Amino acid sequence: MTQSQRPFWLQQALEREAPAPATPLRRHLEADVCIVGGGYTGLWSAIRLKQAEPELNIVVLERELCGSGASGRNGGCLLTWSTKYPSLCRRYGEREAARLVRASERAVLEIRDFCEQHGIDAELRIDGTCYTATNGAQSGTMARLAAGLERQGLNSWSALSEAELLALTGSEAHLEGHFSPLAGSVQPALLVRGLRRVALDLGVAVYEHSPMTRLSRSRPARVDTVAGSVTAGKVILALNAWTPGLFREFDRHLVLVSSDMAITSPAPAELKRLGLNHGTTVVDGRTFVHYYRSTPDGRLMLGKGGNLFAYGNRIVGAFDRPSRYRSQLAAALRRFFPDLRADIAATWTGPSDRSATGLPFFGRLDGDGDIYYGLGYSGNGVVQSLLGAKILTSLVLRRDDDWARCGLAQGPQGRFPPEPVRWLGAMTVRNAIRRKEAAEDRGDEPWPWDKWLARFAEAAGKADKGG
């Protein structure tokens, strides 16, 4: 990725950091743990392992710069698993679902406290999140979810009055909304670069511009890079969307789909007029959601998932370029804020590793080596990657605790069909959902076939709100 191709957040973070030139691996190393991937999952895992056992020799390998992947280009929405509670219950039972929801809510505050403790200025604001309905077909969804959470003593959501909804979202496009204080926003690349600094301070060796070229599943395992290698007793694969291209055993468990984002030029007076001078994230009720929030310097960021589906789960060039869906993002901004006087300053995109369940999964590769993995965050990983690191830490250290026994630590669950059926099916469902939601926006009844396909996708757990 060239400097001109870097997504807005990462470029901004690097300009503020002005880091020394990245150090690639150019020799052979021996380590206790080698982590492949320098994003949230990899760096949180390195930090937690080092904090648990300071004597561990840990090496992190990153193909470009830490934060070049999803960790440096996501929307920066700090969201929890509370909206995933029904899916978690279906998969793992009520007790484990409740534990994971509570853990995800605590993790929001853990990230805040970690940043404060280590002096990471990641523009993190725990100002909550607002989930909304923008047409009649979406109405009632959050009320039903909140009622179910309330029965289990898990509910952090409250219904908003019409005036409260407008004041919080700044837009008359929302018909109803629910608010949870256990959420917020962050500049995602500042967070991942801050994690890199903390890992280095703890004694973790971080090598950037060092892509893995080969993994020997031996004991000990060996990771080769372009100009070096690492022999390690334990390996963690923290590659996320790049995993299926390197390890085909994961291909049927994931589908790579873009999340596309736009950010405006600074317009603090405009955002103050709209009441958007806070860090609350706003997520609408679509299957492929719109999400937006402001930044401390007075910009407005808006994103949308479910646009580009990658055939064969290939990391195509479009994932590293300005969004090809700029016109759709601009139209969404106009719909939410018809009189907003601010230009789009930049757009970008990135691959999201959508799992068959809409939930991440963790485990140990088959074979003789101690090689562990975690992926499949399905577009909801800023907070959840910290929980993923807790799972991976327990697996690597062979702990017998709730994280090692977690249902998410049992490997992938659910499968997509093979290509070309997967891609054709994904495109059919995507287009049906688009037509269905366009009809609902107009107040029309969708075609029965489109309605059935959309409901099938939701019932299959691939379209949980907040994912």
C-alpha positions in Angstrom: 0.0 0.0 0.0 1.5 3.4 -1.1 1.1 6.5 1.0 -1.5 7.8 -1.5 -3.5 4.7 -1.0 -3.6 4.8 2.8 -7.0 5.2 4.3 -7.8 8.5 6.0 -7.5 7.3 9.6 -4.1 5.7 9.1 -2.6 8.6 7.2 -3.8 11.0 9.9 -2.3 8.8 12.7 1.0 8.4 11.0 1.3 12.2 10.4 0.7 12.8 14.1 3.1 10.0 15.2 5.9 10.7 12.7 7.3 7.2 13.4 10.8 6.2 12.7 11.2 4.1 9.6 9.6 0.6 10.0 12.0 -2.2 10.8 11.6 -5.3 8.6 12.8 -8.7 9.8 16.1 -9.6 8.1 17.5 -12.5 10.1 16.4 -15.7 11.9 14.9 -15.4 15.4 13.8 -17.8 18.0 10.8 -16.9 20.1 8.3 -18.3 22.5 5.4 -16.8 20.6 5.2 -15.5 17.1 2.2 -13.4 16.2 1.4 -12.9 12.5 -0.6 -9.7 12.1 -0.1 -6.3 13.7 -3.7 -5.2 14.1 -5.9 -5.1 17.2 -6.0 -8.9 17.6 -2.3 -9.4 17.3 -1.2 -6.5 19.4 -3.8 -7.0 22.2 -2.7 -10.6 22.3 1.0 -9.7 22.5 0.3 -7.2 25.3 -1.9 -9.5 27.3 0.6 -12.4 27.0 3.5 -10.2 28.0 1.6 -8.8 31.0 0.7 -12.3 32.1 4.2 -13.8 31.6 6.8 -11.0 31.2 9.6 -13.5 30.5 8.0 -14.6 27.2 9.9 -13.7 24.1 7.2 -12.5 21.7 7.6 -11.4 18.1 5.0 -9.7 16.0 5.2 -9.8 12.2 3.2 -7.3 10.1 3.0 -7.4 6.3 2.9 -3.5 6.0 2.5 -1.1 8.9 0.6 -1.9 12.1 -2.9 -0.6 11.4 -2.8 -1.1 7.6 -5.6 -3.7 7.8 -9.0 -3.4 9.3 -7.7 -2.0 12.6 -6.6 1.2 10.9 -9.5 1.7 8.5 -12.8 0.8 10.3 -15.5 3.2 11.3 -14.2 3.5 14.9 -17.5 2.5 16.4 -17.1 1.0 19.9 -20.1 -1.4 20.0 -20.9 -4.4 22.2 -22.4 -7.8 21.7 -25.7 -6.8 23.4 -27.4 -6.7 19.9 -25.9 -10.2 19.2 -27.6 -11.7 22.3 -30.2 -13.7 20.3 -27.5 -15.2 18.1 -25.3 -15.9 21.1 -28.1 -17.7 22.9 -28.9 -19.8 19.9 -25.3 -20.9 19.6 -24.0 -21.1 23.1 -27.0 -21.0 25.5 -28.3 -18.2 27.8 -25.6 -18.4 30.4 -22.6 -18.0 28.0 -24.5 -15.4 26.0 -25.0 -13.3 29.1 -21.4 -13.7 30.0 -20.2 -12.5 26.6 -22.6 -9.6 26.5 -21.4 -8.4 29.9 -17.8 -9.0 29.0 -18.2 -6.9 25.8 -19.7 -4.0 27.8 -16.9 -4.1 30.3 -14.4 -4.2 27.4 -15.5 -0.7 26.3 -14.5 0.6 29.7 -11.3 -1.5 29.7 -10.2 0.0 26.5 -10.8 3.5 27.9 -8.9 2.7 31.0 -6.0 1.2 29.1 -5.7 4.3 26.9 -5.7 6.5 30.0 -3.1 4.4 31.8 -0.7 4.3 28.8 -1.2 7.8 27.5 -2.8 6.7 24.2 -4.7 9.7 22.7 -7.0 7.9 20.4 -9.9 10.4 20.5 -11.9 7.8 22.5 -15.2 9.1 23.7 -17.6 6.9 25.7 -20.7 8.8 24.6 -22.9 5.8 23.8 -24.6 4.6 20.7 -28.0 5.1 19.1 -29.7 2.3 17.1 -32.5 3.6 14.9 -35.3 2.8 12.5 -35.5 4.9 9.3 -38.7 3.3 7.9 -41.8 1.6 9.2 -40.5 -1.9 8.4 -37.6 -1.4 10.8 -39.8 -0.1 13.7 -40.0 -2.3 16.8 -36.8 -4.3 16.2 -34.8 -2.7 19.0 -37.8 -2.6 21.3 -38.2 -6.4 21.0 -34.4 -6.9 21.6 -34.4 -4.6 24.6 -37.4 -6.4 26.1 -35.5 -9.7 25.8 -32.4 -8.3 27.4 -34.5 -6.8 30.2 -35.9 -10.2 31.0 -32.4 -11.5 31.5 -31.2 -8.5 33.5 -28.9 -7.4 30.7 -30.6 -4.4 29.2 -28.6 -1.2 28.8 -30.9 0.3 26.2 -33.6 2.9 26.7 -36.1 4.2 24.2 -35.7 7.8 23.0 -38.5 10.4 22.6 -38.8 12.1 19.3 -37.0 15.2 20.6 -34.2 13.1 22.2 -33.7 11.2 19.0 -33.4 14.3 16.9 -31.0 15.9 19.4 -28.8 12.9 19.5 -28.7 12.0 15.8 -29.0 15.4 14.3 -31.2 14.0 11.6 -35.0 13.9 10.9 -34.5 10.7 8.9 -34.8 8.6 12.0 -38.3 7.6 13.1 -37.4 5.9 16.4 -34.3 5.1 18.4 -32.8 3.4 21.4 -29.7 4.5 23.3 -27.1 2.6 25.2 -24.4 4.5 27.2 -22.0 1.5 27.0 -20.5 2.4 23.6 -18.7 5.2 21.9 -16.2 6.1 19.2 -12.4 6.1 18.6 -10.0 7.1 16.0 -9.1 3.5 15.1 -5.6 4.0 13.7 -4.5 6.1 16.7 -5.6 3.2 18.9 -3.7 0.5 17.0 -0.6 2.7 16.7 -0.9 3.3 20.4 -1.1 -0.5 21.1 2.0 -0.9 19.0 3.9 1.6 21.2 2.8 -0.1 24.4 3.8 -3.5 23.0 7.3 -2.2 22.2 7.5 -0.6 25.6 6.7 -4.0 27.2 9.6 -5.7 25.3 7.6 -7.2 22.4 9.6 -7.2 19.1 7.6 -5.8 16.3 8.7 -6.1 12.7 6.8 -4.3 10.0 7.0 -4.7 6.2 7.6 -8.4 7.0 4.8 -10.5 5.3 4.6 -14.2 6.1 5.6 -16.2 3.0 5.4 -19.7 4.5 4.3 -21.4 7.7 5.8 -24.7 8.6 3.3 -26.6 10.9 6.1 -28.4 12.7 7.0 -28.4 16.4 8.4 -25.9 16.9 6.7 -24.0 14.1 8.6 -21.8 11.7 7.4 -18.6 10.0 9.3 -17.4 7.0 9.2 -13.9 5.7 10.8 -12.3 2.6 14.1 -11.8 4.3 14.0 -13.6 7.6 12.3 -16.3 9.7 11.1 -17.0 13.2 11.1 -20.4 15.0 8.5 -20.3 17.8 6.9 -22.7 20.2 3.5 -21.0 19.7 2.1 -19.1 16.7 -0.9 -16.9 16.6 -2.5 -16.1 13.2 -4.1 -12.7 13.6 -4.7 -12.0 9.9 -8.5 -11.7 9.8 -9.7 -11.0 6.2 -6.3 -12.1 4.8 -6.6 -15.6 6.4 -8.6 -17.5 3.8 -6.2 -16.5 1.0 -3.4 -18.2 2.9 -5.2 -21.0 4.7 -7.8 -22.5 2.5 -9.4 -24.5 5.3 -11.1 -21.3 6.4 -12.4 -20.4 2.9 -15.9 -22.0 3.4 -16.4 -20.3 6.8 -16.0 -16.7 5.6 -17.1 -14.3 2.9 -15.1 -11.1 2.3 -17.4 -8.1 1.9 -16.4 -4.4 1.9 -17.3 -1.7 4.3 -17.1 1.7 2.7 -16.6 4.9 4.4 -16.5 8.7 3.7 -15.4 11.6 5.9 -16.1 15.2 5.4 -13.9 18.2 5.6 -13.9 19.9 9.0 -17.1 21.8 9.6 -17.4 22.2 13.4 -20.0 25.0 13.2 -22.2 22.8 11.0 -21.9 19.8 13.4 -22.6 22.0 16.4 -25.7 23.3 14.6 -26.8 19.7 14.1 -26.0 18.8 17.7 -23.3 16.4 16.7 -20.5 17.7 18.9 -20.2 14.4 20.7 -18.8 10.9 20.2 -22.1 9.0 20.0 -22.3 6.5 17.2 -25.5 6.2 15.2 -26.5 2.9 13.5 -29.6 2.5 11.4 -31.9 -0.5 11.1 -30.9 -1.7 7.6 -29.5 -5.2 7.0 -26.3 -3.7 5.6 -26.3 -0.8 8.0 -25.4 2.8 7.7 -23.4 4.1 10.6 -22.1 7.6 11.3 -20.5 9.8 14.0 -18.6 13.0 14.4 -14.9 13.5 15.1 -13.4 15.9 17.7 -12.1 18.2 14.9 -15.6 18.6 13.5 -15.8 16.1 10.7 -18.6 13.7 10.0 -17.8 10.1 9.1 -20.4 7.8 7.5 -20.0 4.2 6.5 -22.0 1.4 4.9 -21.4 -2.3 4.8 -22.4 -5.0 2.3 -21.2 -3.5 -1.0 -18.4 -5.3 -2.7 -18.3 -9.1 -2.3 -15.0 -10.7 -3.2 -15.1 -13.7 -5.5 -13.1 -16.6 -4.0 -12.4 -14.5 -0.9 -9.6 -12.7 -2.8 -8.1 -9.5 -1.4 -8.7 -7.5 -4.6 -7.2 -4.1 -5.4 -10.5 -2.3 -4.8 -10.1 -2.9 -1.0 -7.0 -0.6 -1.0 -8.4 2.3 -3.0 -10.9 5.1 -2.5 -14.4 3.7 -2.4 -16.1 2.9 -5.7 -19.4 3.6 -3.9 -18.7 7.3 -3.2 -21.9 8.3 -4.9 -23.9 6.0 -2.6 -22.1 7.4 0.4 -22.8 10.9 -0.7 -26.5 10.1 -1.3 -26.7 8.6 2.3 -25.2 11.8 3.7 -27.7 13.9 1.8 -30.6 11.7 3.1 -29.5 12.0 6.7 -28.4 15.7 6.4 -30.0 17.4 3.4 -28.7 20.8 4.3 -25.2 19.8 5.5 -22.7 22.3 4.1 -19.5 20.1 4.1 -17.7 18.4 1.3 -16.5 14.8 1.3 -12.7 15.0 1.9 -11.9 11.3 1.5 -13.4 7.9 1.0 -11.9 4.5 1.6 -12.8 0.8 1.9 -11.6 -2.4 3.4 -12.5 -6.1 3.6 -14.6 -7.4 6.4 -14.3 -11.1 7.2 -17.9 -12.0 7.6 -18.4 -15.4 9.2 -21.2 -17.8 8.5 -22.6 -17.1 12.0 -21.9 -13.4 12.2 -19.6 -14.1 15.2 -15.8 -14.5 15.4 -14.2 -17.8 16.1 -11.0 -19.0 17.6 -9.1 -22.2 17.9 -6.0 -24.3 17.1 -5.0 -25.4 13.7 -5.0 -29.1 12.9 -1.6 -30.7 12.9 1.4 -31.1 15.2 2.2 -27.5 15.9 0.8 -25.1 18.5 -0.7 -22.7 16.0 -3.7 -20.7 17.1 -6.0 -18.4 15.2 -8.8 -15.8 15.6 -10.9 -14.2 12.9 -14.5 -13.6 11.6 -15.4 -10.4 13.6 -18.0 -9.7 10.9 -17.6 -5.9 11.0 -17.9 -5.7 14.8 -14.4 -6.0 16.1 -13.0 -2.8 17.7 -14.2 -3.9 21.1 -14.5 -7.6 20.4 -10.8 -7.9 19.4 -9.8 -7.3 23.1 -12.1 -10.3 24.0 -10.5 -12.3 21.2 -7.1 -11.6 22.7 -8.3 -12.9 26.1 -9.4 -16.1 24.3 -6.1 -16.5 22.5 -4.1 -15.7 25.6 -5.9 -18.5 27.5 -5.5 -20.9 24.6 -1.7 -20.2 24.2 -1.0 -20.4 28.0 -3.1 -23.6 28.2 -5.4 -22.1 30.9 -8.5 -23.9 32.0 -10.8 -20.8 32.3 -14.0 -19.3 30.9 -12.1 -17.9 27.9 -10.5 -21.2 27.0 -13.8 -23.0 27.3 -15.7 -20.2 25.6 -18.1 -21.3 22.8 -16.2 -18.9 20.4 -13.0 -20.9 21.1 -14.4 -24.1 19.4 -13.4 -23.2 15.9 -15.6 -22.2 13.0 -19.3 -23.0 13.0 -21.4 -22.9 9.9 -20.3 -23.0 6.3 -20.9 -21.1 3.1 -21.3 -23.0 -0.2 -18.3 -23.3 -2.5 -17.7 -20.9 -5.4 -19.3 -19.9 -7.7 -22.5 -20.6 -5.7 -21.3 -18.6 -2.7 -20.6 -15.4 -4.8 -23.8 -15.8 -6.9 -25.9 -16.4 -3.8 -24.3 -13.4 -2.0 -25.0 -11.1 -4.9 -28.6 -12.4 -5.2 -29.3 -11.9 -1.5 -27.6 -8.5 -1.5 -29.6 -7.2 -4.5 -32.8 -8.6 -3.0 -32.1 -6.8 0.3 -31.4 -3.5 -1.6 -34.7 -3.7 -3.5 -36.6 -4.7 -0.3 -35.2 -1.8 1.7 -35.7 0.7 -1.2 -39.3 -0.4 -1.3 -39.7 0.0 2.4 -38.2 3.5 2.2 -40.9 4.4 -0.3 -43.6 2.8 1.8 -44.2 0.1 -0.8 -44.6 -3.6 -0.1 -41.4 -5.5 -1.4 -41.7 -8.2 -3.9 -42.4 -11.5 -2.0 -39.3 -13.1 -3.4 -37.1 -10.2 -2.3 -38.8 -10.2 1.1 -38.2 -14.0 1.5 -34.5 -13.8 0.6 -33.9 -10.9 3.0 -35.7 -12.7 5.8 -33.7 -15.9 5.0 -30.4 -14.0 5.3 -31.5 -12.5 8.7 -32.7 -15.8 10.0 -29.4 -17.4 9.1 -27.7 -15.0 11.4 -25.8 -13.1 8.7 -27.4 -9.8 9.3 -27.5 -9.1 13.0 -27.9 -5.5 13.8 -24.7 -3.9 14.8 -22.6 -6.5 12.9 
